[in-house]
Amino acid sequence: MTGLHSRFLATTALCLMASSVSAADLGAVDEPIKLAINEWTGQHISTHIAGRMLEAAGYKVEYVTAGYQNMWEAMAEGELHAAVEVWASNVPDTWHQLHDAGKLEDVGALGLEAREGFVYPAHVAELCPGLPAYEALKDCAALFATPETLPEGRLVDYPGEWGTPGADRSAALGLGFKAIPAGSEGALIAEIRASVERKTPLVAVFWQPHWAMSAFDLHFVALPEGTDACYADPAAGPNPDVTGDCDFLPTRVFKATWPGVKDKWPAAHEILSNLTLSTEMQQPMMGAVDVDGKDVGAVTDAWLAANEAIWRPVVEAATK
């Protein structure tokens, strides 16, 4: 994707910032800090940037592949030490239980301007008049049907390890769709790409920031407003018999750690707490990986090399 590299190197409007904190001890530099790697490209980018910053401070870092829905017990036990991109709209009950018990720590917002919802490529509006209103999907459900979903329409949901937000909302709203989990982020992108190339009907659960939003001209379905009341009181949404008959709640993206990080690696805790990454920075890097086929490590290393004045103060504030 031409121009991506230069654009993300030039982006500094929203950036990694250092808080006015005093330097902390490095702590156990002989023991690696284990960062969780989850199932989507943006998370890989955020995590590798954090890892390189920790290494610049003098730490050893290990990247550990971990299922997003199932990693929280391991983090509470200190087997994993940090997750750099946690989406509040999609964390399991386990996160809340362990956090409330003081076994997991929220160390602050990452800084991404995030949104989740049902999306469709622009051409689908011609096939299903009435979009973006969600009621149009009820009338057009048969248009989206496949042999595995007949007589219902097919909704491409998040990969199974991310939960079932599409299935839950479709059922609550009575859309007449059967949610089919994508095998991975890549499989979800492949579904969208195929729909755009073939001009076939598609509705899927998706999110921003993501390079595919602009690359494939994706639009959000206008679901009923997501509010706390909608998820607590059946009377708050259009279906009086259920809760959750509405859009995703506004999404906060934050960083989480094992509480022991603060004592074992004090400076690392400060670095992770003060790390932020803007949508304008992350999204082009995602495109460089997923569209241009570049290695995540190479892309993040290039960003770090070109933007040392942005991230270096975060490290120095914690260590000097």
Salt bridges, closest charged atoms under 4 A:
GLU31 OE1 - LYS264 NZ 2.54
GLU55 OE1 - ARG52 NH1 3.64
ASP100 OD1 - HIS99 ND1 3.61
GLU105 OE2 - LYS262 NZ 3.83
GLU105 OE2 - HIS269 NE2 3.15
ASP106 OD2 - ARG252 NH1 2.73
GLU148 OE2 - ARG154 NE 3.50
GLU185 OE2 - HIS210 NE2 2.78
GLU191 OE2 - ARG154 NH2 2.51
ASP217 OD1 - HIS219 NE2 3.00
ASP301 OD1 - ARG52 NE 2.71
GLU308 OE2 - ARG312 NH2 2.83
GLU316 OE2 - LYS320 NZ 3.96
